[in-house]
Amino acid sequence: MLCGKTWIEKAPQPLGDMRIEKSRAVMALKMMLEGCSQRTINRLTGLNLHTLCGLLLLIGERCQKFLAERIKNVQTSDIQVDEL
């Protein structure tokens, strides 16, 4: 028996509420990892500087959540990091 109600399932939103193409976001993130400045990324991708900052914060929060969920109880004696 049908209840007569309808609903819409939300599609996954890897970029949250951001309305930019996934390919442009990926390109911007790759450029950030290569050390490009935000102004350079802005010129080459056309993404607004505020959008780039928001993208960086969003991905950083998601990475932090991912690491907190997956990496637990790891004993370390030495940690090496690079400039990034």
C-alpha positions in Angstrom: 0.0 0.0 0.0 1.4 3.4 -1.0 1.3 6.3 1.5 1.0 8.9 -1.2 4.1 10.8 0.0 7.1 11.6 -2.2 10.6 12.5 -1.4 13.9 13.2 -3.1 17.1 11.5 -2.0 20.0 13.8 -1.7 22.9 13.1 -3.9 26.4 12.9 -2.3 27.9 16.4 -2.1 31.7 15.9 -2.0 32.1 19.7 -2.1 29.4 20.5 0.5 27.3 23.5 -0.5 29.9 24.8 -3.0 28.6 25.2 -6.5 31.7 24.7 -8.5 32.6 21.8 -10.9 34.4 19.0 -9.3 37.1 19.1 -12.0 37.9 22.8 -11.2 38.1 22.0 -7.5 40.4 19.1 -8.1 42.6 21.2 -10.4 42.8 24.0 -7.7 43.7 21.5 -5.0 46.4 20.0 -7.2 47.8 23.4 -7.8 47.8 24.2 -4.1 49.7 21.0 -3.4 52.3 22.0 -6.0 52.8 25.3 -4.1 51.0 27.7 -6.4 49.7 30.9 -4.9 46.0 31.5 -4.5 46.2 34.4 -6.9 47.8 32.2 -9.5 45.1 29.6 -9.0 42.5 32.3 -9.2 43.9 33.5 -12.6 44.2 30.0 -14.1 41.0 28.4 -12.8 38.8 31.5 -12.6 37.8 30.5 -9.0 37.2 33.4 -6.6 39.8 33.9 -3.8 37.0 33.4 -1.2 36.0 30.2 -2.9 39.6 28.9 -2.9 39.8 29.7 0.9 36.5 27.9 1.5 37.6 24.9 -0.6 40.9 24.7 1.4 39.0 24.8 4.7 36.5 22.2 3.6 39.1 19.7 2.4 41.2 20.3 5.5 38.3 19.6 7.8 37.4 16.4 5.8 41.0 15.3 5.9 41.1 15.8 9.7 37.9 13.8 10.1 39.3 11.0 7.8 42.5 10.8 9.8 40.7 10.8 13.2 38.4 8.0 12.1 41.1 5.8 10.4 44.3 6.3 12.3 44.2 5.4 16.0 46.7 4.1 18.6 49.8 4.5 16.4 52.9 4.7 18.5 55.6 6.9 16.9 59.2 7.7 17.9 60.1 10.0 15.0 58.0 12.1 12.8 59.2 13.8 9.6 57.2 16.4 7.7 58.0 18.6 4.7 57.3 22.2 4.1 53.7 21.6 3.0 
